[in-house]
Amino acid sequence: MAGSARVGNKTGRVRHPHASPANKKDDNVVHDSPRAATRRRGTLRDGVRRETSTIDHIGFPVSDYPRSKAFYEKALAPLGYTLIMEVGADHTDSGSPAAGFGKQGKPDFWIGGEGGLKATLHVAIAADDRGTVDAFYRAALAAGGRDNGAPGLRPQYHPNYYGAFVLDPDGHNIEAVCHAPA
């Protein structure tokens, strides 16, 4: 990003153009010098993420659209995700339907009926607490998912990494994760 895209202040910290105004505190974003931010990018402090994601949404094709849509409606419900938008085949470039799941009216997790991928992918969705991770795991298994790692701590990532892994109908590794201490 060019220097002109940032607004500096006397402390050496920068405010990114899409961040909260300088006089408004934003507890979810850490704003430091570009060098300090680069050093910390992707790191954790006390097991809690200090940055927000810059990914707006993700989408991938599935081999059996109705089956996968039903799976995700049930599996993502404990995480607060619902089916927010469905686009009919006549309104997509691919000629296949698409379903967007998300929270608070914004679909950020999309599936499309174009057919499955040649390889599987891994998607992790943040959970507010460990109980929500457990609920996701139970709901995903009840919806037809296959176990790929029961809920529990994964200290190889960091001491508070609590996750559960389930394979969706196409074999994609779907995870719910909580980074907060117990």
Sequence and secondary structure as in RCSB ss.txt:
>XXXX:A:sequence
MAGSARVGNKTGRVRHPHASPANKKDDNVVHDSPRAATRRRGTLRDGVRRETSTIDHIGFPVSDYPRSKAFYEKA
LAPLGYTLIMEVGADHTDSGSPAAGFGKQGKPDFWIGGEGGLKATLHVAIAADDRGTVDAFYRAALAAGGRDNGA
PGLRPQYHPNYYGAFVLDPDGHNIEAVCHAPA
>XXXX:A:secstr
  GGGSEE TTS EE TTS  TTS  TT     HHHHHHHTT EETTEE S      EEEE SSHHHHHHHHHHH
SGGGT EEEEEE GGGSTTSS EEEEEETTEEEEEEETT   SS  EEEEE SSHHHHHHHHHHHHHTT EEEEE
EEE TTT TT EEEEEE TT  EEEEEE S  
